């Protein structure tokens, strides 16, 4: 069975993670994607971890794609781009607002010549705000959105996030928006401009806290969506060996099983909702008595919402990840087999074979140009003029 978007063509102008993740999701859904890159390596190709000169960061999100290196500031490159767009369905870009227009590739101009094109723009603060020229990375947006405010050390210091939440949320919402636009286009025959903001996307994760804060008029620190200050039985506890467990036995039947397993049936009648420092301290003391493996054994098959705080390796070995066909290998000419997590989408993920890294940008550029009808001589001339990345062209 084919992929649901195997008839859809994407032209990718992204160079930062929110856009790259969006395109990776579209690739996982089967689109034919052509990635337009600068003639020199971008930031992503230098980000760690670096192995044998290659960025694992970069190759974790680039698969199933054609690549072409273009100098977009040169007029002839726009001719090539317009040829790519002639039968394209989707354009994704994540420059600051205004950059694509200055390159002659803004939505207003392209919509006239390619009216069915769905044009997705991703930026830090969106195209329609006074912050539209302000730069921002995931760390900034986690701080500004209030997310970092509720992720603190025991001493109260906001913690630097371990997951790029804004990047991933933006990619997911961009993907949903693109799919909705495809459905709309089937009805209207016209594409549209999608303006995705990273700040909007991560702020959406604060929806519960926002409702409490706006309705109750509470200070932000009182509208804590993690419930760590309001529910003693929805928390993370340190074990004897320094590892941690996450316990969330909220329902009465779960709370009953939980109390039995820790040997504290005297807590069964304790009302666990609402601030209860005494109960939290009691549970902290109990969990300090045994190691994480001991607690996992005690709670085996307990069905009461208790989990180990896994590291990444443990998470990848965790049962659902292994059984849900989330892993694949990217075959890379320098790195060999590069394990990857695919987007967890409920569609066939086999793609009819192995996934290969399109590593040689020069050769990839030539292949794209040849598919557009350019002769070897024409490609060589474009390379000589510094318009395309095709230095490996031979007569």
Protein Blocks (a to p, Z undefined) as FASTA:
>chain_A
ZZfklmbccddfbfbfklmmmmmmmmmnopacdddddfbdcfklmcccdeehiafklmmm
gghiacddddfkbmklmmmmmmmmmmccbdcdfbdehjlmmnopafklmmmmmmmbccdd
ddfkojkbcklmpccdfklmmmmnommmmmccfkopacddfbdfklmmmmmmmmmmmmmm
mmmmmmnopacdddddfklmmmmmmmmmmmmmmmnopafklmcfklmmmmmklccdddfk
opacddddfbfklmmmmmmmnopaklmmpcfehcdfklmmmmmmmmmmpcfklmmmmmgo
klnopacdddfklmmmpmklmmnopaccdddfklopadddddddfbdfklopacdddfbl
mlmmmmmmmmnopafklmmmmmmnomaccfkbcZZ
